[in-house]
């Protein structure tokens, strides 16, 4: 369960240069110009990766949290409805 509070974050789908250690071809990241780096992973509904063209931007409600190894990521509840923009 996320430790941080939820806030609106603009994210986009993209294909990383290397998928080593990652699952799947398409991933979601914060867009530039926000308080979160574009290198941060976003955990969200698979439909954002599957049902929209790569490069689509969305507004999601996300919370900053961390994994057991201490790495940070954004968590967006997969049941929430993202807003494509």
C-alpha positions, 0 to 999 in steps of 0.5 A: 500500500502506498505510503504517500498521499495521492496527487494528480500526475501527468504521465506518458507511455513510452518504449525504453531503450533497454527493457532489461529487468523490466516487464513488457515493451511499453512502460509509463513514466512522468512527463518532464517538468514535474516534481518527479523525474522521467526515470521514475517508474509508474505502476498503473493499469495495464490498459494505459499500455495496451489500449492507447498508442505509445506516447499518449499522455494521461492524468493519473492519481498517484502516490509516491511509495517505495519497494522493499529494496528502497527504490521509489516509484509512483503507484496509481490504483489500476481501478482508477480511471485515468484521463487521456490528454 
